[in-house]
Amino acid sequence: MHTPPVVHQWVAVELDAPDRARVVRFAVDLRRASPPHSHLVVGVDTPNAAVPESAEIVIQDHAGDAERWITAMFDALPGLGSASMPDHSGRWLVGTRDGALLAFTGPALAGRRVWASVVHAWHLAATTVPARVTVTLGGEEHTAEVRQLRAASR
């Protein structure tokens, strides 16, 4: 099943526990207020070049040098909180503005675009990062192993 690239969406995450979360995504209508407790997630292929300036999270769907790309996103977008991209090994990396870098792996990463939003929720809740997380998205559960590659430095 091919998942279309992210353009932009509001995402709300409710943590049931540090290792369990429910994620709801909403279409973006910039003429209206954001849904309560949500953040803006933008794909690099969004046709509106101004939208990434307002995003909390930027996503790149194509595998590559994820660490370098994540660093470049923080340089390009000073208000950005997190950036996420798969690396060549198949891990989904999430980097945060404070320097943390996490890797998500698992047999079915269909929900991979939500990992940065889950990390965002962990930061807001000031919770520790679990070794495994299960996310409910659209009635389906997605589980990933979580490994902290680099701790926050700022």
Buried (B, 14 or more C-beta within 10 A) or exposed (E): EEEEBBBBBBBBBEBEEBBBBEBBBEEBEEEEEBBEEBBBBBBBBBEEEEBBEBBBBBBBBEBEEBBEBBBEBBEEBEEBBBBBBBBEEEBBBBBBBEEBBBBBBBEEBEBBBBBBBBBBBBBEEEEEBBEEBBBBBEEEEBBBBBEEEEEEEE
